[in-house]
Amino acid sequence: MAKLARRNGGFEAHSDRPIMRAQIQVMGVQDLEFAKEKILTHKSDLINAANEKDETLLSLGGGCEDIEVHLFKDT
């Protein structure tokens, strides 16, 4: 099959850059909506604080890029 594919132009593949996700669970919060609002209000400060922890990771093109907040009212 590879010989047949090669005769017809072969295969070409592309991929997105790798992205790592991290999760932090905060328990015992009484007002979830208020907590979410505060996190998102200070989102850039939190991203900057995370990125100050690993300059090597930043120099290689990594680091914290975004923060999402998901609320789970039943936990």
C-alpha positions as CSV (number, residue, x, y, z in Angstrom):
1,M,0.0,0.0,0.0
2,A,2.9,2.4,0.8
3,K,4.3,1.9,-2.8
4,L,0.8,2.7,-4.3
5,A,0.5,5.8,-2.1
6,R,4.0,6.9,-3.0
7,R,3.2,6.7,-6.7
8,N,0.2,8.9,-6.2
9,G,1.9,11.6,-4.2
10,G,2.3,9.9,-0.8
11,F,0.9,11.1,2.5
12,E,1.1,14.5,4.1
13,A,0.3,15.1,7.8
14,H,0.1,18.1,10.0
15,S,-0.5,18.6,13.7
16,D,-1.3,21.4,16.1
17,R,1.3,22.3,18.6
18,P,1.1,20.3,21.8
19,I,-0.9,21.8,24.6
20,M,-0.9,20.6,28.2
21,R,-3.8,21.1,30.5
22,A,-3.7,21.3,34.3
23,Q,-6.6,21.2,36.7
24,I,-7.0,22.7,40.1
25,Q,-9.9,21.8,42.3
26,V,-11.0,24.2,45.0
27,M,-13.4,22.8,47.7
28,G,-15.5,24.4,50.3
29,V,-16.4,27.5,48.3
30,Q,-19.8,28.9,49.4
31,D,-20.5,31.3,46.5
32,L,-19.3,29.7,43.3
33,E,-20.4,32.5,41.0
34,F,-18.5,35.1,43.0
35,A,-15.4,32.9,43.1
36,K,-15.5,32.4,39.3
37,E,-15.9,36.2,38.8
38,K,-12.9,36.9,41.1
39,I,-10.7,34.3,39.3
40,L,-11.6,35.7,35.9
41,T,-11.2,39.3,37.1
42,H,-7.6,38.5,38.1
43,K,-7.0,36.1,35.2
44,S,-4.0,38.1,33.7
45,D,-2.4,38.3,37.2
46,L,-2.8,34.6,37.8
47,I,-1.3,33.8,34.3
48,N,1.6,36.1,35.0
49,A,2.2,34.5,38.4
50,A,2.2,31.0,36.9
51,N,4.6,32.0,34.2
52,E,7.0,33.6,36.6
53,K,7.7,30.1,38.0
54,D,9.4,28.6,35.0
55,E,11.4,30.9,32.7
56,T,12.8,27.9,30.8
57,L,9.4,26.7,29.9
58,L,8.6,30.2,28.6
59,S,11.8,30.4,26.6
60,L,10.8,27.1,24.8
61,G,7.4,28.6,23.8
62,G,5.4,27.1,26.7
63,G,3.7,28.5,29.8
64,C,0.3,29.3,30.9
65,E,-1.8,30.8,28.2
66,D,-5.4,30.8,29.5
67,I,-7.6,30.0,32.5
68,E,-11.0,28.4,32.3
69,V,-13.4,28.1,35.3
70,H,-15.9,25.3,35.4
71,L,-18.4,25.1,38.2
72,F,-19.6,21.8,39.6
73,K,-22.4,22.6,42.0
74,D,-23.0,19.0,43.1
75,T,-19.5,18.3,44.5
